[in-house]
Amino acid sequence: MTATNSPSIPADTYEELIDATLIALSKKGYVNLRVRDIDAEFPKSRQLIHHYFDGKDELVTETLSVLVDHHSEELDSSVDDDPLTKLTSEIDRILLGTGVDEFDYWTFATALYEIMAQSHHNPDHQELINRLTDRSVDHFSAIMQEGIDQGVFDDVDTVRLAKVIDDLITGAQCKKIFLGNDDALLETREMIDRLVIAELNPSDPSTAN
């Protein structure tokens, strides 16, 4: 993952530290994570970790900030397509990781949810994750509003439906990551068609029960 370099850290070292933290988080979980676990994934000297960061919590916070920025950049770079195609493509990408390298995507997602699971202990993490959630809701809402403006979607409460999409995605990914329920992803994808796409575009036969 491309990371935004901190001014005091060489770009390659910074990116390798972020990647090492992501991988270690996905393997060990936040509660069990230790600096030595990050070091095991880091190709340079462990002393550099202690030189630039004051323990695992500071490094995890920095990594979360990179995840949020990366997610926002991915949303901003969405393809310019008709609203229905764009909406369904974005749902598939964010829920299923479609079109994204599978290892990188689920490493990213697992690390994020590991941090989220403990965020009630850390207001900074709560703020960052809420920012990510708000950005996703705004993104889905904007696509739906574009469809309404073009006359291809019914006039609906786009924010309400965007929150439904985000909540369903979060629930399904939690089931996959924490419970090993891979079926939850496709089941949720079908539910989004029935609950959201059908409300936006009720004449579309692909969303009919």
N, CA and C of each residue as an Amber inpcrd file, in Angstrom:
protein
   627
   0.8470000  -1.1940000   0.0000000   0.0000000   0.0000000   0.0000000
   0.8780000   1.2380000   0.0000000   0.5360000   2.2000000  -0.8440000
   1.2830000   3.4510000  -0.8680000   0.8900000   4.3010000   0.3280000
   1.8550000   4.7390000   1.0950000   1.5940000   5.5040000   2.3030000
   2.0670000   6.9360000   2.1410000   1.4310000   7.8370000   2.8610000
   1.8600000   9.2260000   2.8750000   3.0250000   9.3620000   3.8350000
   4.1550000   9.7650000   3.3350000   5.3780000   9.7680000   4.1310000
   5.3550000  10.8370000   5.2150000   5.6850000  10.4350000   6.4380000
   5.9150000  11.3940000   7.5080000   7.2170000  12.1340000   7.2190000
   7.2780000  13.4480000   7.4500000   8.4570000  14.2280000   7.0720000
   9.7700000  13.7240000   7.6440000   9.7390000  13.0880000   8.8230000
  10.9830000  12.6860000   9.4770000  11.4400000  11.2820000   9.1000000
  10.6590000  10.5620000   8.3100000  10.9700000   9.1790000   7.9860000
  11.1910000   9.0380000   6.4830000  12.2750000   8.3680000   6.0680000
  12.4580000   8.1100000   4.6330000  11.2390000   7.3890000   4.0590000
  10.8840000   7.7330000   2.8290000   9.6460000   7.2300000   2.2240000
   9.5940000   5.7060000   2.2050000  10.6900000   5.0540000   1.8430000
  10.6560000   3.6000000   1.7510000  10.5000000   2.9570000   3.1240000
  11.1660000   3.5200000   4.1260000  11.0510000   2.9840000   5.4830000
   9.6360000   3.1530000   6.0190000   9.0580000   4.3160000   5.7560000
   7.6970000   4.5890000   6.2200000   6.7090000   3.6020000   5.6090000
   6.8000000   3.4080000   4.3050000   5.8670000   2.5010000   3.6410000
   6.0510000   1.0730000   4.1270000   7.2970000   0.6590000   4.3410000
   7.5530000  -0.6950000   4.8310000   7.0330000  -0.8780000   6.2500000
   7.1240000   0.1500000   7.0780000   6.5760000   0.0760000   8.4390000
   5.0530000  -0.0500000   8.4300000   4.4100000   0.7300000   7.5720000
   2.9450000   0.6630000   7.4750000   2.5260000  -0.7180000   6.9800000
   3.1730000  -1.2090000   5.9360000   2.8340000  -2.5270000   5.4020000
   3.0780000  -3.6150000   6.4490000   4.1820000  -3.5220000   7.1750000
   4.4900000  -4.5180000   8.2020000   3.4330000  -4.5050000   9.3080000
   2.9720000  -3.3130000   9.6750000   1.9480000  -3.2060000  10.7160000
   0.6330000  -3.7950000  10.2420000   0.2630000  -3.5160000   8.9810000
  -0.9560000  -4.0860000   8.4050000  -0.9240000  -5.6130000   8.4480000
   0.1630000  -6.1770000   7.9920000   0.2680000  -7.6360000   7.9370000
   0.2590000  -8.2310000   9.3400000   0.9970000  -7.6180000  10.2570000
   1.0390000  -8.1260000  11.6300000  -0.3250000  -8.0270000  12.3040000
  -1.0200000  -6.9260000  12.0650000  -2.3720000  -6.7790000  12.6180000
  -3.2970000  -7.8690000  12.1010000  -3.2230000  -8.1270000  10.7970000
  -4.1160000  -9.1200000  10.2040000  -3.8200000 -10.5250000  10.7110000
  -2.5700000 -10.7870000  11.0890000  -2.1770000 -12.1080000  11.5830000
  -2.4110000 -12.2720000  13.0820000  -2.0740000 -11.2440000  13.8550000
  -2.0650000 -11.3640000  15.3130000  -3.2860000 -10.7500000  15.9900000
  -3.9300000  -9.7860000  15.3040000  -4.9960000  -9.0360000  15.9640000
  -4.4190000  -7.9180000  16.7960000  -5.2400000  -6.9220000  17.0950000
  -4.7360000  -5.7500000  17.8070000  -4.3570000  -6.0920000  19.2500000
  -5.1990000  -6.8500000  19.9380000  -4.9620000  -7.1320000  21.3580000
  -3.6450000  -7.8650000  21.5620000  -3.3460000  -8.8230000  20.6960000
  -2.1460000  -9.6410000  20.8620000  -0.9240000  -9.0860000  20.1450000
  -1.0970000  -7.9910000  19.4430000   0.0040000  -7.4380000  18.6540000
   1.1170000  -6.9120000  19.5510000   2.3540000  -7.2310000  19.1750000
   3.5310000  -6.7090000  19.8570000   4.4720000  -6.1130000  18.8140000
   5.3580000  -5.2650000  19.2730000   6.3160000  -4.6640000  18.3450000
   7.1330000  -5.7500000  17.6520000   7.4390000  -6.8240000  18.3410000
   8.2180000  -7.8970000  17.7210000   7.4550000  -8.5480000  16.5630000
   6.1170000  -8.5170000  16.6270000   5.3290000  -9.0610000  15.5170000
   5.4460000  -8.1730000  14.2810000   5.4430000  -6.8740000  14.5120000
   5.6460000  -5.9370000  13.4070000   7.0500000  -6.0920000  12.8520000
   8.0170000  -6.2350000  13.7390000   9.4040000  -6.3970000  13.3250000
   9.5810000  -7.6450000  12.4580000   8.8180000  -8.6970000  12.7470000
   8.9300000  -9.9320000  11.9710000   8.5190000  -9.7340000  10.5110000
   7.6970000  -8.6970000  10.2560000   7.2520000  -8.4120000   8.8880000
   8.0360000  -7.2460000   8.2680000   8.9330000  -6.6580000   9.0520000
   9.6490000  -5.4440000   8.6370000  11.0460000  -5.8180000   8.1560000
  11.4300000  -5.4470000   6.9370000  12.7060000  -5.9050000   6.3940000
  13.9300000  -5.1800000   6.9350000  13.7180000  -4.1120000   7.6930000
  14.8580000  -3.3570000   8.2180000  15.0280000  -3.6110000   9.7180000
  15.9460000  -2.8890000  10.3200000  16.2650000  -3.0890000  11.7300000
  15.0900000  -2.7150000  12.6280000  14.8870000  -3.5400000  13.6590000
  13.8430000  -3.2560000  14.6440000  14.0730000  -1.9230000  15.3420000
  15.3250000  -1.5040000  15.4270000  15.6260000  -0.2440000  16.1010000
  14.9570000   0.9390000  15.4090000  14.7180000   0.8110000  14.1090000
  14.0560000   1.9030000  13.3870000  12.6120000   2.0890000  13.8550000
  11.9630000   0.9860000  14.2100000  10.5880000   1.0970000  14.7200000
  10.5780000   1.9480000  15.9810000  11.4790000   1.6510000  16.9110000
  11.5400000   2.3950000  18.1710000  12.0580000   3.8200000  17.9540000
  12.8450000   3.9990000  16.9240000  13.3780000   5.3360000  16.6400000
  12.2760000   6.2920000  16.1820000  11.3680000   5.7820000  15.3680000
  10.3650000   6.6550000  14.7680000   9.0100000   6.6400000  15.4910000
   8.7210000   5.5780000  16.2510000   7.4090000   5.4680000  16.8910000
   7.5570000   5.0410000  18.3450000   6.7140000   5.6020000  19.1800000
   6.7410000   5.3200000  20.6080000   5.8030000   4.1540000  20.9140000
   6.1740000   2.9720000  20.4810000   5.4000000   1.7800000  20.7810000
   4.3750000   1.4410000  19.7160000   3.7060000   0.3100000  19.9220000
   2.7920000  -0.2280000  18.9070000   1.5650000   0.6580000  18.7300000
   1.0720000   1.2730000  19.8090000  -0.1640000   2.0410000  19.6930000
   0.0010000   3.2480000  18.7740000   1.1300000   3.9210000  18.8860000
   1.3720000   5.0690000  18.0220000   1.5040000   4.6250000  16.5660000
   2.1410000   3.4930000  16.3450000   2.2980000   2.9870000  14.9870000
   0.9580000   2.5110000  14.4270000   0.1360000   1.9080000  15.2440000
  -1.1970000   1.4790000  14.7900000  -2.0440000   2.6910000  14.4240000
  -1.9790000   3.7520000  15.2240000  -2.7340000   4.9670000  14.9110000
  -2.2750000   5.5590000  13.5800000  -0.9790000   5.5840000  13.3690000
  -0.4460000   6.0850000  12.0920000  -0.9270000   5.2060000  10.9350000
  -0.9230000   3.9080000  11.1410000  -1.3800000   2.9800000  10.1020000
  -2.8530000   3.1810000   9.8120000  -3.6570000   3.3730000  10.8400000
  -5.0830000   3.6190000  10.6370000  -5.2990000   4.8940000   9.8390000
  -4.5300000   5.9210000  10.1410000  -4.6440000   7.1720000   9.3860000
  -4.3490000   6.9470000   7.9030000  -3.3500000   6.1110000   7.6160000
  -3.0200000   5.7770000   6.2270000  -4.1700000   4.9990000   5.5820000
  -4.7660000   4.0540000   6.3180000  -5.8960000   3.2940000   5.7920000
  -7.0490000   4.2100000   5.4140000  -7.3510000   5.1660000   6.2760000
  -8.4490000   6.0970000   6.0110000  -8.1490000   6.9400000   4.7750000
  -6.9280000   7.4480000   4.6920000  -6.5410000   8.2620000   3.5250000
  -6.5840000   7.4250000   2.2510000  -6.0900000   6.1980000   2.3380000
  -6.0730000   5.3120000   1.1680000  -7.5000000   5.0130000   0.7050000
  -8.3830000   4.7270000   1.6490000  -9.7780000   4.4340000   1.3110000
 -10.4210000   5.6370000   0.6330000 -10.1700000   6.8280000   1.1480000
 -10.7340000   8.0440000   0.5450000 -10.2070000   8.2560000  -0.8680000
  -8.9180000   7.9780000  -1.0650000  -8.3420000   8.1150000  -2.4060000
  -8.9700000   7.1310000  -3.3810000  -9.2340000   5.9170000  -2.9110000
  -9.8700000   4.9230000  -3.7650000 -11.2760000   5.3640000  -4.1540000
 -12.0030000   5.9540000  -3.2250000 -13.3460000   6.4490000  -3.5300000
 -13.2800000   7.5830000  -4.5500000 -12.3210000   8.4710000  -4.3700000
 -12.1890000   9.6130000  -5.2750000 -11.8110000   9.1790000  -6.6880000
 -11.1800000   8.0180000  -6.8240000 -10.7110000   7.5720000  -8.1300000
 -11.6950000   6.6250000  -8.8090000 -12.9330000   6.5690000  -8.3270000
 -13.9310000   5.6820000  -8.9020000 -14.1520000   5.9900000 -10.3790000
 -14.4510000   4.9510000 -11.1420000 -14.6300000   5.1290000 -12.5790000
 -15.8500000   5.9950000 -12.8620000 -15.7640000   6.7500000 -13.9470000
 -16.8690000   7.5990000 -14.3760000 -17.7670000   6.7780000 -15.2850000
 -18.8990000   6.3280000 -14.7600000 -19.7910000   5.4520000 -15.5100000
 -21.2210000   5.8890000 -15.2370000 -22.1970000   5.2060000 -15.8560000
 -23.5810000   5.5460000 -15.5400000 -23.8390000   5.2140000 -14.0720000
 -24.7730000   5.9120000 -13.4200000 -24.9300000   5.7790000 -11.9590000
 -25.1880000   4.3600000 -11.4710000 -26.0170000   3.5850000 -12.1760000
 -26.3100000   2.2310000 -11.7010000 -25.0750000   1.3490000 -11.7760000
 -24.3640000   1.4120000 -12.9030000 -23.1390000   0.6210000 -13.0440000
 -22.1010000   1.0480000 -12.0210000 -21.9780000   2.3480000 -11.8300000
 -21.0030000   2.8580000 -10.8690000 -21.3480000   2.4110000  -9.4520000
 -22.6240000   2.5060000  -9.0820000 -23.0330000   2.1220000  -7.7310000
 -22.7860000   0.6450000  -7.4900000 -23.2160000  -0.2040000  -8.4050000
 -23.0360000  -1.6450000  -8.1960000 -21.5590000  -2.0360000  -8.2230000
 -20.7800000  -1.3730000  -9.0650000 -19.3420000  -1.6580000  -9.1000000
 -18.6720000  -1.2740000  -7.7920000 -19.0620000  -0.1270000  -7.2350000
 -18.4790000   0.3110000  -5.9690000 -18.8830000  -0.5980000  -4.8150000
 -20.1250000  -1.0550000  -4.8290000 -20.5680000  -2.0010000  -3.8000000
 -19.7500000  -3.2870000  -3.8930000 -19.5710000  -3.7970000  -5.1150000
 -18.7950000  -5.0290000  -5.2950000 -17.3440000  -4.8360000  -4.8570000
 -16.7780000  -3.6820000  -5.1700000 -15.3780000  -3.4370000  -4.8180000
 -15.1960000  -3.3490000  -3.3080000 -16.0880000  -2.6060000  -2.6430000
 -15.9180000  -2.3750000  -1.2110000 -16.3570000  -3.5840000  -0.3870000
 -17.4330000  -4.2440000  -0.7910000 -17.9130000  -5.4150000  -0.0550000
 -17.0790000  -6.6540000  -0.3450000 -16.8300000  -6.9160000  -1.6310000
 -16.2190000  -8.1730000  -2.0510000 -14.7360000  -8.0570000  -2.3900000
 -14.2550000  -6.8290000  -2.5670000 -12.8830000  -6.6520000  -3.0150000
 -12.7150000  -6.9090000  -4.5000000 -13.8150000  -6.8410000  -5.2670000
 -13.7600000  -7.0960000  -6.7060000 -12.8390000  -6.0920000  -7.3970000
 -11.9310000  -6.6160000  -8.2120000 -11.0030000  -5.7560000  -8.9300000
  -9.8070000  -5.3130000  -8.1170000  -9.7060000  -5.7910000  -6.8740000
  -8.5920000  -5.4400000  -5.9970000  -7.8230000  -6.7150000  -5.6890000
  -6.5020000  -6.6110000  -5.5760000  -5.6980000  -7.7650000  -5.2090000
  -6.2340000  -8.3720000  -3.9120000  -6.5980000  -9.6630000  -3.9740000
  -7.3110000 -10.2910000  -2.8520000  -6.5090000 -10.2440000  -1.5580000
  -5.2140000 -10.5540000  -1.6170000  -4.4070000 -10.5470000  -0.3920000
  -4.3480000  -9.1450000   0.1900000  -4.0370000  -8.1710000  -0.6510000
  -3.9320000  -6.8080000  -0.1650000  -5.2580000  -6.3240000   0.4110000
  -6.3560000  -6.6550000  -0.2600000  -7.6550000  -6.1430000   0.1870000
  -8.0410000  -6.7060000   1.5460000  -7.9170000  -8.0210000   1.7110000
  -8.3730000  -8.6130000   2.9650000  -7.3680000  -8.4080000   4.0910000
  -6.0960000  -8.1730000   3.7480000  -5.1510000  -7.7250000   4.7680000
  -5.5600000  -6.3540000   5.2640000  -5.8710000  -5.4610000   4.3280000
  -6.3590000  -4.1190000   4.6390000  -7.6110000  -4.1930000   5.5110000
  -8.6010000  -4.9980000   5.0590000  -9.8810000  -5.0570000   5.7700000
  -9.7210000  -5.6700000   7.1570000  -8.9340000  -6.7360000   7.2580000
  -8.7550000  -7.3970000   8.5550000  -8.0770000  -6.4640000   9.5480000
  -7.0450000  -5.7650000   9.0950000  -6.3700000  -4.8130000   9.9770000
  -7.3290000  -3.7290000  10.4380000  -8.1400000  -3.2260000   9.5190000
  -9.0940000  -2.1700000   9.8700000 -10.0880000  -2.6400000  10.9170000
 -10.6470000  -3.8260000  10.7230000 -11.6500000  -4.3170000  11.6760000
 -11.0280000  -4.7170000  13.0130000  -9.7780000  -5.1480000  12.9830000
  -9.0920000  -5.4220000  14.2530000  -8.9540000  -4.1340000  15.0640000
  -8.6210000  -3.0440000  14.3850000  -8.5240000  -1.7600000  15.0810000
  -9.9100000  -1.3080000  15.5370000 -10.8990000  -1.4680000  14.6640000
 -12.2540000  -1.0410000  14.9860000 -12.7910000  -1.7660000  16.2250000
 -12.4590000  -3.0440000  16.3440000 -12.9740000  -3.8450000  17.4600000
 -12.5100000  -3.3190000  18.8110000 -11.4000000  -2.5900000  18.8390000
 -10.8680000  -2.0440000  20.0830000 -10.9770000  -0.5160000  20.1490000
 -11.6700000   0.0870000  19.2000000 -11.6700000   1.5500000  19.1060000
 -12.4370000   2.2250000  20.2430000 -13.2860000   1.4640000  20.9620000
 -13.9860000   2.0750000  22.0990000 -13.0130000   2.4530000  23.2140000
 -11.7830000   1.9570000  23.1460000 -10.7540000   2.3210000  24.1210000
  -9.8900000   3.4910000  23.6470000 -10.1080000   3.9520000  22.4140000
  -9.2150000   4.9580000  21.8370000 -10.0080000   5.9870000  21.0320000
 -10.2530000   7.1710000  21.5960000 -11.0390000   8.1980000  20.8950000
 -10.4430000   8.6060000  19.5490000  -9.1110000   8.5860000  19.4280000
  -8.4920000   8.9380000  18.1510000  -8.8680000   7.9260000  17.0710000
  -8.8840000   6.6680000  17.4430000  -9.2700000   5.6340000  16.4850000
 -10.7510000   5.7500000  16.1340000 -11.5720000   6.0420000  17.1230000
 -12.9970000   6.2430000  16.8490000 -13.2100000   7.3750000  15.8430000
 -12.5110000   8.4590000  16.0460000 -12.6520000   9.6050000  15.1500000
 -12.2390000   9.2450000  13.7250000 -11.1390000   8.5410000  13.5690000
 -10.6610000   8.1680000  12.2440000 -11.6160000   7.2010000  11.5550000
 -12.1180000   6.2200000  12.2910000 -13.0310000   5.2450000  11.6960000
 -14.3650000   5.8920000  11.3570000 -14.8340000   6.7830000  12.2080000
 -16.0700000   7.5100000  11.8830000 -15.8830000   8.3750000  10.6460000
 -14.6990000   8.9310000  10.4750000 -14.4170000   9.7180000   9.2730000
 -14.4850000   8.8320000   8.0360000 -13.9380000   7.6310000   8.1400000
 -13.9830000   6.6960000   7.0210000 -15.4250000   6.3140000   6.7030000
 -16.2110000   6.0230000   7.7340000 -17.6110000   5.6560000   7.5350000
 -18.3840000   6.7930000   6.8820000 -18.1980000   8.0070000   7.3760000
 -18.8890000   9.1660000   6.8040000 -18.5050000   9.3590000   5.3430000
 -17.2350000   9.1280000   5.0380000 -16.7780000   9.2900000   3.6530000
 -17.4290000   8.2560000   2.7470000 -17.5700000   7.0260000   3.2110000
 -18.2170000   5.9850000   2.4230000 -19.6900000   6.2980000   2.1980000
 -20.3630000   6.7390000   3.2580000 -21.7840000   7.1020000   3.1410000
 -21.9540000   8.2470000   2.1600000 -21.1170000   9.2570000   2.2680000
 -21.1920000  10.3870000   1.3380000 -20.9740000   9.9280000  -0.1030000
 -20.0580000   8.9920000  -0.2740000 -19.7310000   8.4940000  -1.6170000
 -20.9290000   7.7770000  -2.2390000 -21.5110000   6.8300000  -1.5090000
 -22.6850000   6.1210000  -2.0190000 -23.8500000   7.0830000  -2.2540000
 -24.0440000   8.0000000  -1.3210000 -25.1320000   8.9680000  -1.4450000
 -24.9680000   9.8280000  -2.6980000 -23.7370000  10.2570000  -2.9680000
 -23.4870000  11.1140000  -4.1300000 -23.7800000  10.3760000  -5.4360000
 -23.4160000   9.0890000  -5.5030000 -23.7030000   8.3140000  -6.7110000
 -25.2120000   8.1990000  -6.9130000 -25.9340000   7.9260000  -5.8300000
 -27.3900000   7.8110000  -5.9410000 -28.0240000   9.1390000  -6.3330000
 -27.5320000  10.2260000  -5.7650000 -28.0710000  11.5380000  -6.1090000
 -27.8190000  11.8520000  -7.5790000 -26.6770000  11.4420000  -8.0880000
 -26.3780000  11.6230000  -9.5130000 -27.4150000  10.8980000 -10.3640000
 -27.7760000   9.6720000  -9.9450000 -28.7940000   8.9240000 -10.6750000
 -30.1590000   9.5820000 -10.6120000 -30.4910000  10.1440000  -9.4570000
 -31.7660000  10.8650000  -9.3170000 -31.7770000  12.0730000 -10.2350000
 -30.6880000  12.8290000 -10.2350000 -30.6000000  14.0240000 -11.0740000
 -30.7090000  13.6930000 -12.5530000 -30.2290000  12.5210000 -12.9390000
 -30.2970000  12.1030000 -14.3420000 -31.6240000  11.4440000 -14.6940000
 -32.4620000  11.2120000 -13.6800000 -33.7630000  10.6040000 -13.9290000
 -33.7450000   9.0960000 -14.0700000 -32.6300000   8.4490000 -13.6790000
 -32.5680000   6.9900000 -13.7890000 -32.8770000   6.2980000 -12.4590000
 -32.8450000   7.0350000 -11.3600000 -33.2410000   6.5060000 -10.0550000
 -34.4730000   7.2420000  -9.5620000 -35.3000000   6.5370000  -8.7840000
 -36.4030000   7.2030000  -8.1100000 -35.8630000   8.1890000  -7.0840000
 -36.6820000   9.1630000  -6.7280000 -36.2880000  10.1680000  -5.7340000
 -36.4120000   9.5510000  -4.3460000 -35.2800000   9.2430000  -3.7410000
 -35.2560000   8.5670000  -2.4420000 -34.3550000   9.3500000  -1.4890000
 -34.3800000   8.9250000  -0.2330000 -33.4720000   9.4870000   0.7680000
 -32.1130000   8.8050000   0.5810000 -31.2190000   9.4670000  -0.1300000
 -29.9440000   8.8370000  -0.4890000 -29.0650000   8.5690000   0.7270000
 -29.1060000   9.4430000   1.7130000 -28.2740000   9.2380000   2.9010000
 -28.7400000   8.0060000   3.6710000 -30.0560000   7.8510000   3.7880000
 -30.5900000   6.6740000   4.4870000 -30.1540000   5.3900000   3.7910000
 -30.2940000   5.3420000   2.4720000 -29.9150000   4.1390000   1.7420000
 -28.4030000   3.9180000   1.7580000 -27.6330000   5.0050000   1.7160000
 -26.1770000   4.8680000   1.7850000 -25.7610000   4.2840000   3.1300000
 -26.4280000   4.6740000   4.2040000 -26.1320000   4.1110000   5.5280000
 -26.5100000   2.6380000   5.5930000 -27.6140000   2.2720000   4.9270000
 -27.9960000   0.8610000   4.8700000 -26.9010000   0.0480000   4.1780000
 -26.4110000   0.5460000   3.0460000 -25.3290000  -0.1490000   2.3240000
 -24.1060000  -0.3040000   3.2200000 -23.7040000   0.7900000   3.8540000
 -22.4980000   0.7480000   4.6900000 -22.6750000  -0.2060000   5.8670000
 -23.8370000  -0.1800000   6.5030000 -24.0800000  -1.0760000   7.6390000
 -24.0650000  -2.5440000   7.1990000 -24.6700000  -2.8370000   6.0540000
 -24.6950000  -4.2090000   5.5720000 -23.2850000  -4.6940000   5.2160000
 -22.5110000  -3.8310000   4.5900000 -21.1340000  -4.1920000   4.2580000
 -20.3330000  -4.4720000   5.5260000 -20.4620000  -3.6000000   6.5180000
 -19.7270000  -3.7890000   7.7690000 -20.1030000  -5.1020000   8.4380000
 -21.3960000  -5.3920000   8.5070000 -21.8420000  -6.6280000   9.1350000
 -21.3320000  -7.8660000   8.4200000 -21.3990000  -7.8500000   7.0940000
 -20.9590000  -9.0130000   6.3210000 -19.4610000  -9.2330000   6.4530000
 -18.6900000  -8.1560000   6.3900000 -17.2380000  -8.3060000   6.4920000
 -16.8160000  -8.7370000   7.8880000 -17.5270000  -8.2740000   8.9070000
 -17.2410000  -8.7460000  10.2670000 -17.4830000 -10.2560000  10.3760000
 -18.5720000 -10.7430000   9.7570000 -18.8570000 -12.1770000   9.7940000
 -17.7710000 -12.9740000   9.0810000 -17.2840000 -12.4540000   7.9570000
 -16.2180000 -13.1530000   7.2250000 -14.9280000 -13.1680000   8.0420000
 -14.5340000 -11.9960000   8.5410000 -13.2260000 -11.8620000   9.1760000
 -13.1870000 -12.5120000  10.5580000 -14.2220000 -12.2830000  11.3700000
 -14.1880000 -12.7590000  12.7500000 -14.8100000 -14.1400000  12.9300000
 -15.7590000 -14.5150000  12.0490000 -16.4670000 -15.7840000  12.2060000
 -16.1650000 -16.7800000  11.0940000 -15.4030000 -16.3550000  10.0890000
 -15.0830000 -17.2580000   8.9910000 -16.2590000 -17.5830000   8.0950000
 -17.2780000 -16.7170000   8.0960000 -18.4870000 -16.9560000   7.3030000
 -18.3540000 -16.2610000   5.9520000 -17.7330000 -16.9430000   5.0000000
 -17.5360000 -16.3620000   3.6690000 -18.8530000 -16.1820000   2.9230000
 -19.8500000 -17.0180000   3.2160000 -21.1330000 -16.9150000   2.5220000
 -21.8330000 -15.5860000   2.8130000 -21.4860000 -14.9660000   3.9280000
 -22.1550000 -13.7120000   4.3010000 -21.9600000 -12.6250000   3.2480000
 -20.8450000 -12.6650000   2.5310000 -20.5780000 -11.6190000   1.5460000
 -21.5760000 -11.6530000   0.3960000 -21.7440000 -12.8110000  -0.2280000
 -22.6650000 -12.9070000  -1.3590000 -24.1170000 -12.8150000  -0.9040000
 -24.4170000 -13.3400000   0.2780000 -25.7750000 -13.1970000   0.8060000
 -26.1120000 -11.7250000   1.0150000 -25.1530000 -10.9760000   1.5140000
 -25.3650000  -9.5470000   1.7270000 -25.4530000  -8.8050000   0.4050000
 -24.6720000  -9.2320000  -0.5670000 -24.7500000  -8.5930000  -1.8850000
 -26.1450000  -8.7340000  -2.4710000 -26.7500000  -9.9090000  -2.3220000
 -28.1180000 -10.1250000  -2.8010000 -29.1140000  -9.2780000  -2.0090000
 -28.8680000  -9.1460000  -0.7080000 -29.7510000  -8.3450000   0.1280000
 -29.7070000  -6.8730000  -0.2700000 -28.5300000  -6.3800000  -0.6210000
 -28.4120000  -4.9890000  -1.0690000 -29.2330000  -4.7740000  -2.3420000
 -29.2040000  -5.7590000  -3.2470000 -30.0440000  -5.6520000  -4.4480000
 -31.5140000  -5.5340000  -4.0750000 -31.9570000  -6.3660000  -3.1160000
 -33.3710000  -6.3780000  -2.7500000 -33.7950000  -5.1460000  -1.9620000
 -32.9020000  -4.6660000  -1.0900000 -33.2770000  -3.5840000  -0.1970000
 -32.9660000  -2.1930000  -0.7480000 -31.9270000  -2.0930000  -1.5570000
 -31.4660000  -0.7770000  -2.0030000 -31.6730000  -0.5770000  -3.4980000
 -31.0920000  -1.4530000  -4.3030000 -31.1730000  -1.2650000  -5.7460000
 -32.6210000  -1.3290000  -6.2040000 -33.4040000  -2.2110000  -5.6190000
 -34.8200000  -2.3030000  -5.9970000 -35.5800000  -1.0340000  -5.6430000
 -35.1930000  -0.3830000  -4.5700000 -35.8680000   0.8660000  -4.1900000
 -35.4560000   2.0110000  -5.1090000 -34.2050000   1.9780000  -5.5520000
 -33.7360000   3.0140000  -6.4720000 -34.2900000   2.8330000  -7.8720000
 -34.3770000   1.5810000  -8.3030000 -34.7010000   1.2750000  -9.6920000
 -35.6730000   0.0930000  -9.7300000 -36.9190000   0.2870000  -9.2480000
 -37.8470000  -0.8380000  -9.0900000 -38.2270000  -1.5200000 -10.3920000
 -37.9850000  -0.8670000 -11.5230000 -38.3340000  -1.4670000 -12.8010000
 -37.2720000  -2.4250000 -13.3140000 -36.1120000  -2.4910000 -12.6220000
 -35.0100000  -3.3490000 -13.0560000 -35.3410000  -4.7900000 -12.7070000
 -35.5340000  -5.6760000 -13.7000000 -35.9290000  -7.0640000 -13.4020000
 -34.8620000  -7.8430000 -12.6420000 -33.6140000  -7.4010000 -12.6940000
 -32.5320000  -8.1330000 -12.0040000 -32.6520000  -8.0290000 -10.5010000
 -33.4360000  -7.0690000 -10.0070000 -33.5900000  -6.9130000  -8.5630000
 -34.9010000  -7.4680000  -8.0580000 -35.6790000  -8.0620000  -8.9290000
 -36.9680000  -8.5900000  -8.5130000 -36.7770000  -9.8530000  -7.7000000
 -37.6790000 -10.1060000  -6.7490000 -37.5990000 -11.3160000  -5.9340000
 -38.0100000 -12.5290000  -6.7460000
